[in-house]
């Protein structure tokens, strides 16, 4: 399983409150990354892109739940792959 798919699985398993908290945390993180980029202290500018995309994933899942096209999944135990 790729990193993106594991992130998406974790997002889909979260309830609405957890998703809203995650979005809030990511927006604060995004602000800090942008501030560091403006002051030339950010070495990895890809962090901005990844934070924006994760925010979009969370908002997409929330919107799908509001429209009824998706329901919250039950948390499943992690299975280790060899």
C-alpha positions in Angstrom: 0.0 0.0 0.0 1.4 3.4 -0.9 1.7 6.3 1.4 -1.1 8.2 -0.2 -3.5 5.2 0.0 -2.7 4.7 3.7 -3.3 8.4 4.4 -6.6 8.3 2.5 -7.6 5.2 4.5 -6.8 6.9 7.8 -8.8 9.9 6.6 -11.8 7.8 5.7 -11.7 6.0 9.0 -11.8 9.2 11.0 -15.0 10.7 12.2 -16.1 14.3 11.4 -14.7 15.8 14.6 -11.3 14.2 13.9 -11.3 15.4 10.3 -12.1 19.0 11.4 -9.3 18.9 13.9 -6.9 17.5 11.2 -7.9 20.3 8.8 -7.3 22.9 11.5 -3.9 21.5 12.3 -2.9 21.2 8.6 -4.0 24.8 7.9 -1.8 26.0 10.8 1.1 23.9 9.4 0.5 25.3 5.9 0.6 28.8 7.3 3.9 28.1 9.0 5.4 26.6 5.8 4.3 29.6 3.8 5.8 32.0 6.4 9.1 30.0 6.3 9.1 30.1 2.5 8.6 33.9 2.5 11.6 34.3 4.9 13.7 31.8 2.9 13.9 29.3 5.8 11.9 26.5 4.2 14.2 24.0 2.6 11.6 21.6 1.3 9.0 23.6 -0.6 7.1 20.4 -1.4 5.7 20.5 2.1 3.3 23.2 1.0 2.0 21.1 -1.8 1.5 18.0 0.3 -0.2 20.0 3.1 -2.6 21.5 0.6 -3.4 18.2 -0.9 -4.1 16.5 2.4 -6.4 19.4 3.4 -8.3 18.9 0.1 -8.6 15.1 0.8 -10.1 15.8 4.2 -12.5 18.4 2.8 -13.5 16.0 0.0 -14.3 13.2 2.4 -16.3 15.6 4.7 -18.3 16.9 1.7 -19.0 13.3 0.5 -20.4 12.5 3.9 -22.6 15.6 3.9 -24.0 14.6 0.5 -24.4 11.0 1.6 -22.1 9.4 -1.0 -19.7 8.1 1.7 -20.1 6.9 5.2 -17.4 6.6 7.9 -15.6 3.3 7.8 -15.0 1.3 10.9 -11.4 1.3 12.0 -9.7 -1.9 10.9 -6.6 -3.4 12.5 -3.4 -2.8 10.7 -2.1 -5.9 8.8 1.6 -6.0 8.2 2.7 -6.8 4.7 5.9 -8.7 4.0 
